[in-house]
Amino acid sequence: MTKKEIAKLVYASCDLSHLQTQEAVQATFDSLLDVLLKFGRVELRGFGVFAIQTRAGRKARNPRSGEEVWVPEHETVAFKPSKVVKDRLEARRAKKAKAKKAAAPKKAAAKSAPKAAPKAAAKKAVAAKPVKKAAKKSTKK
């Protein structure tokens, strides 16, 4: 989702113009970034925590050339979701798993039975055919 799409969602729920909504969304993100850079942490209750973390230097490999390179220590932003977000994600996962499980037995039963029978029948037919042809040839002579 882009900032423009977020602004459209905000526009639909308030009495501001499109331009004012876009400016408000941009100002919100700018303020969050300023606070994050100043204090190193932004906590949004019910959503999660953004924090600046320092990553240690390490050896890495260039995927194109295979050459080993050194990646120096650097700062990055990490996000830790709140319990509310984790619970909603877990509920979504459980719902998808339940739907998948309900559809899975029908597919598994339909797939496993037909595959086994034709293979066994084909093996028997292949084994039986050369014997019959050999028997026919020998009777004609």
N, C-alpha and C positions, 0 to 999 in steps of 0.2 A: 504494500500500500504506500502511496506517495503522500507528500505533504498536501498536495492539491486535493487528493481524495479525502484526506482527513478534514481539510477546510470545507469541502462539500458536505461532509457529515455534520460538522459543527454548524454550518449555514442552515441546514435543514432543521436544526433544533433551537435556533435563536433568531432574534429580529435584527440581524446585522446584514449589511450588503456583502456581496461576494468579496469585494476588495477588502472591506473591514475584517471579514472573517480570515482571509489569507494573511493579512497583517497581524492579526491576533495570534494565529497559529505560529507564524514565524517568530513573533516576539516571545512566545512561550518557549520555543526551542532555543532561541538565543539566550534567554534567561537561564534555562536549565544548563546550557553549556557554560555560561559564565560562572554559575555557582559550582558546577563540577570542577572547573579549572581552578577556582579560588579555594574551595574547601576539600576537594578530592572525593566528595561523596554527595549524592542526591538521593534522598529517601522519599518515595512516593507511597504513602500508606495504602495498602490494598492493591498495589501494583508491583512494586519491587524496589530494588536499590541499584543505582548505577554508581560504580566506584572506580577510581583510577588504580590500576595495579602495575607494578614494575615486573617485567619479565626478564629473567636472567639471560645473559649472552649464551649462545650455543652454536654448535656446528650444524650446518644444514647442507643439503645437496641441491645443486641446480638441476631441475628435472630435464632440461633440454640437453645439457652437455654432460651431466653426471659429475661435474666438478664440485669439490667440497668448498663451501664458503663459510665465513664466520658472520653470524648475525649478532650485532652488539646488543647490550642491555637496552631495553626501551620500555616506555609506558604505553599502556593500552586501557581501554574502558571495558570493564566487566559488568555483567548484569546478573543479579540474583533475584529470581521471581519471588513474590510474596506467597504466603500460604494460600491465599484466596486464588491466585493465579494457578498455583500447583494443583489445587483441588479441582478447579474447573477443567484443567487439562486432563487430569486423571479421569474425571467423569466423561469427558469426550472420548478418551482412549477406551474406557470400559464400554461405552455405547458402540463404538466401531467394532470392538472385539466380539461383542454380543451379536451384532448383525452378521459378522463374518462367520461366527460359529454356527449360527442358525442356517446359513447358506451352505456351509462346508459339508455336512453329512450327505446332503443330496448330491452334490458334485462328486464326492469321493466314492460313493456307492455306484454312481452311474459310470464313473471312469474306470474303476478297478475291475468290475465284472466283465465288461465287454472285451477288455484288452487281454485278459487271461484266456478266455475261451477261443478266440481266433488264433492265437499263437499256438495253442495246443493242437487245434484242428489242422493248422497249416503244417505242423511238424509231422502229424500222422499222415496227411495227404502226400507230402513230399517223400516220406519213407515208403509209402505204399505204391506210388506211381512207377518207380523204376522196376520193381518186382513184377508188376503186371505187364509192362512192356517187354521185359525179358521173357516172360512166360509166353506171350503172344508170338514173339519171334521164333522161339524154339518149336512151337506147334506148327508153324507154317513150313518149316523145312522138312 
